[in-house]
Each structure stands twice: as structure tokens, then as C-alpha cells.
Amino acid sequence: MTIFSPGLVLQGFTAPLRLSDFKLIAFDMDSTLINIECVDEIADAAGRKTEVAAITEAAMRGEIADYKESLRQRVTLLAGVTVGHMQQVLDHRLQLNPGAADLVRACQAAGLKTLLVSGGFTFFTDHVRDRLRIDWTRSNVLEVANGLLTGRMLDQPWGDICDGEEKRTMLLQTCAQMDINPTQAIAMGDGANDLPMMGAAGLSVAYHAKPAVRAQAMVAINEGGLDRLLEVLV
């Protein structure tokens, strides 16, 4: 382990690397690219934020083995929340984390494609995709009836829920589509469900992450913004 600079830890390699060595960067969304866990903020409208947030925290720490079931449990508790409340979360609570836009722009300027893979929901990932001009996304669809969440998610052509394995699958599929080796990909996340894609990528980056994720990442950003990754990528 090397303390590259305060709050920036490298494991398993010696910086600097060249940004031009990579062709793809994949991001988690909640608590990585953005400042909130969207499912927790939606639950606030139903008076269930504490209950939902406790499940989210346990899942991100890796204490819940079945991520899909944990997400289904949380989404069930969202039944009856209005689309209007989700819009309020989007308009007033969701913010990009520090350095997110700068890192994405730097990667795009260097020729990297961008991928957003999230255990969250398309209502929010579509917004982040458009704001940052991200190339591809994969996330979950909340079922809505008469302007209210039903407490269920919709199946999609690729499957039911974007969990850790689906994140890894999407990363590998995108590499194959681009005709690149996964070693030319960067994967960045904060929770246990990001570990499968981080393990498949050539460079894994933990951002203000849970201890188990920091321990396995090649780069751990523990202080400052996402753009601190640029300190080790020349």
C-alpha cells in the first residue's frame, strides 16, 4: 500500500499510469457520481427513509448476500410515492459529487468512452447520462401506475435487476462491443455491489467507499473529489 498523497491510496501498482492506456471508464451512480442514495431519498416521502437506508447501508457494506432481494424489499416500501416526489428529489437533492464533471470531461477529452451502471433507477440515471454526456447506461426501471410507484420494478430485455453481477456483465459486454480488453477499462464505485465490475477492470477505483471496497481497490480516494483520480493518470 502506498499513500500517494493525503486521502489517496494506491495498492498493487506504482503511479503514474497514462490515461491514454484506457479506452473505457465505468461509474457507479449513487454515492459515487452523485451525492445521494436515490432509493433512500424516495423513501423519505413514504416516511420510511430510516428503514430503507438501513437496508441500503447493509447492502453496500456487503452484509446482505442477495442484493436483488434487498432491492426488492426497499422498492416494495416505496409503493404509493408519487412521480412528483421523485422529481423533487431530482431537482433539489441530487447533485454531482465534487470533481465528477471534471473527471468525465477529462476522460472524454482523452478519447475514453463512458459507462454508467447503477443499482438505482432510470428516472435518475437518464438525467445524469444527459448531463454528463455519458455513452451507455444500465439501471432499473420503477413501475408506475396513475402517477404512483407500485412498489415493483419492470423486467428489461437484459434481465430483471442491475446488481453486481449485471454491472460486471455490462462492463465486459461494452468492452467486447468496443473490441477492447477489459484491462483497458477503469471501474469506479463505493459499495459491495461494485466489486464484481471493479475486479474485471484493468484499474479499480474506490471513491469514499465502504471498507471492504477500499481494501480491494487499486486506487482509493478517501478525501476530495472524483477528479483526484487524475493525480495518478497522466
C-alpha positions in Angstrom: 0.0 0.0 0.0 1.3 3.4 -0.9 -0.1 6.7 0.4 0.3 8.7 -2.8 -0.9 11.9 -1.2 -3.2 12.7 1.7 -6.5 10.8 1.2 -5.3 9.0 -2.0 -4.1 5.4 -1.5 -2.6 3.1 -4.2 -2.4 -0.6 -3.9 -0.7 -3.1 -6.3 0.9 -0.6 -8.7 3.2 2.4 -8.9 1.7 5.6 -10.3 1.6 7.3 -12.6 -0.4 5.5 -15.3 -1.3 7.0 -18.6 -4.9 7.9 -19.1 -4.4 7.1 -22.8 -3.8 3.5 -21.9 -7.5 3.2 -21.2 -10.5 3.2 -23.5 -13.5 3.0 -21.2 -14.4 4.2 -17.7 -17.4 2.8 -15.9 -19.1 4.5 -13.0 -21.5 3.6 -10.3 -24.0 6.4 -9.7 -25.4 6.6 -6.1 -22.7 8.0 -3.7 -20.1 7.8 -6.5 -21.1 10.2 -9.3 -23.8 11.7 -7.2 -24.2 12.7 -3.6 -27.2 10.7 -2.6 -28.7 7.2 -2.5 -31.8 7.8 -4.6 -33.8 4.9 -3.1 -33.3 6.4 0.4 -34.5 9.8 -0.7 -37.6 8.5 -2.5 -38.4 6.5 0.7 -38.4 9.8 2.6 -41.7 10.6 1.0 -43.2 7.5 2.4 -41.9 8.1 5.9 -39.6 5.1 5.5 -36.2 6.6 4.9 -34.7 5.2 8.1 -35.9 1.7 7.3 -34.8 1.8 3.7 -31.5 3.5 4.4 -30.6 0.8 6.9 -31.0 -1.9 4.2 -29.1 0.2 1.7 -26.2 0.6 4.1 -26.0 -3.1 4.9 -26.1 -4.0 1.2 -23.3 -1.5 0.4 -21.2 -2.9 3.2 -21.7 -6.4 1.7 -23.6 -7.7 4.7 -26.6 -8.7 2.6 -25.7 -11.6 0.2 -28.7 -11.3 -2.1 -28.6 -7.7 -3.4 -31.6 -8.3 -5.7 -33.8 -9.3 -2.8 -32.6 -6.4 -0.7 -33.5 -4.0 -3.6 -36.9 -5.6 -4.0 -37.5 -5.2 -0.3 -36.7 -1.5 -0.5 -38.7 -0.9 -3.6 -41.7 -2.5 -2.0 -41.6 0.1 0.7 -41.8 2.9 -2.0 -45.3 1.9 -3.0 -47.6 5.0 -3.2 -44.8 7.6 -3.6 -45.6 10.0 -6.4 -43.6 10.7 -9.5 -43.7 14.3 -8.4 -41.8 13.5 -5.3 -39.1 11.7 -7.4 -38.9 14.9 -9.4 -38.4 16.9 -6.3 -35.5 14.5 -5.3 -34.0 15.1 -8.8 -34.5 18.8 -8.7 -33.5 19.6 -5.1 -31.4 16.8 -3.6 -29.4 15.2 -6.4 -26.1 16.8 -7.0 -23.0 15.6 -8.8 -20.2 14.8 -6.4 -17.2 17.1 -6.4 -14.9 16.5 -9.4 -17.4 14.3 -11.2 -17.9 16.6 -14.2 -14.2 17.4 -14.4 -13.2 13.7 -14.4 -15.7 12.8 -17.0 -14.7 15.6 -19.3 -11.0 14.7 -18.9 -11.7 11.1 -19.8 -13.8 12.1 -22.8 -11.1 14.5 -24.0 -8.6 11.7 -23.8 -10.8 9.5 -26.0 -12.4 7.3 -23.4 -16.0 6.1 -23.7 -18.1 6.4 -20.6 -20.5 3.9 -19.0 -22.9 4.3 -16.1 -24.0 1.1 -14.3 -26.3 1.5 -11.4 -28.4 -0.5 -9.0 -30.6 2.7 -9.0 -33.3 3.8 -11.4 -33.6 5.1 -14.9 -35.5 8.1 -13.7 -32.2 9.4 -12.3 -29.6 7.7 -14.5 -31.1 9.2 -17.6 -30.7 12.6 -16.1 -27.1 12.0 -15.1 -26.4 10.4 -18.5 -27.7 13.5 -20.4 -26.0 16.0 -18.1 -22.5 14.4 -18.4 -23.0 13.1 -22.0 -22.3 9.5 -20.9 -22.3 7.0 -23.7 -24.1 4.0 -22.2 -26.2 3.3 -19.1 -27.7 0.3 -17.3 -30.1 0.6 -14.4 -33.5 -0.4 -13.1 -37.0 0.7 -14.1 -39.6 1.5 -11.4 -43.1 0.6 -12.3 -45.5 3.5 -12.2 -49.4 3.4 -12.3 -51.5 6.6 -12.3 -48.5 8.7 -11.2 -47.7 6.5 -8.2 -44.9 3.9 -7.7 -46.4 0.4 -7.4 -43.5 -1.0 -5.3 -42.3 -3.1 -8.2 -39.6 -3.0 -10.9 -40.1 -3.9 -14.6 -38.1 -6.6 -16.3 -35.9 -5.4 -19.2 -34.6 -7.2 -22.3 -31.3 -7.9 -20.5 -32.8 -9.2 -17.2 -34.6 -8.2 -14.1 -32.3 -6.2 -11.8 -28.9 -4.5 -12.3 -26.9 -6.0 -9.4 -23.2 -6.5 -9.0 -23.0 -9.3 -11.5 -25.0 -7.4 -14.0 -22.6 -4.4 -13.6 -19.8 -6.8 -14.4 -21.6 -8.3 -17.3 -22.3 -4.9 -18.8 -18.7 -3.8 -18.4 -17.5 -6.9 -20.2 -20.2 -6.6 -22.9 -19.2 -3.0 -23.5 -15.5 -3.9 -23.8 -16.5 -6.6 -26.3 -18.6 -4.1 -28.3 -15.7 -1.7 -28.4 -13.3 -4.6 -29.3 -11.0 -3.8 -26.3 -9.6 -5.9 -23.5 -11.1 -5.4 -20.0 -7.6 -4.4 -18.8 -8.2 -1.2 -20.8 -11.2 -0.3 -18.6 -11.5 1.7 -15.4 -14.3 0.9 -12.9 -15.2 3.3 -10.1 -17.6 2.7 -7.2 -18.2 2.8 -3.5 -20.2 -0.3 -2.5 -20.0 -4.1 -2.4 -22.1 -4.4 -5.5 -19.4 -2.6 -7.4 -16.7 -5.1 -6.6 -17.6 -7.6 -9.5 -17.1 -4.9 -12.2 -14.1 -3.4 -10.3 -12.5 -6.9 -10.3 -12.9 -7.3 -14.0 -11.4 -3.9 -15.0 -7.8 -3.1 -15.5 -8.0 -0.3 -12.9 -10.3 -0.3 -9.9 -11.1 2.9 -8.1 -12.9 3.2 -4.7 -14.5 6.6 -4.0 -15.2 7.4 -0.4 -16.1 3.7 -0.2 -17.0 1.1 2.3 -14.0 -0.6 4.0 -14.3 -3.8 2.0 -14.3 -1.9 -1.3 -11.3 0.3 -0.3 -9.4 -2.8 0.7 -9.8 -4.4 -2.8 -9.4 -1.3 -5.0 -6.2 -0.4 -6.7 -6.9 3.3 -6.0 -8.8 4.5 -3.0 -9.9 8.2 -3.0 -10.7 8.8 0.6 -10.6 12.6 0.6 -11.5 15.1 -2.0 -13.4 14.8 -5.4 -13.5 12.1 -8.1 -11.1 14.1 -10.2 -8.3 13.2 -7.8 -8.0 10.1 -10.0 -6.3 12.4 -12.5 -3.4 12.7 -10.0 -2.4 9.1 -10.9 -3.3 9.2 -14.5 -1.1 11.4 -16.6 
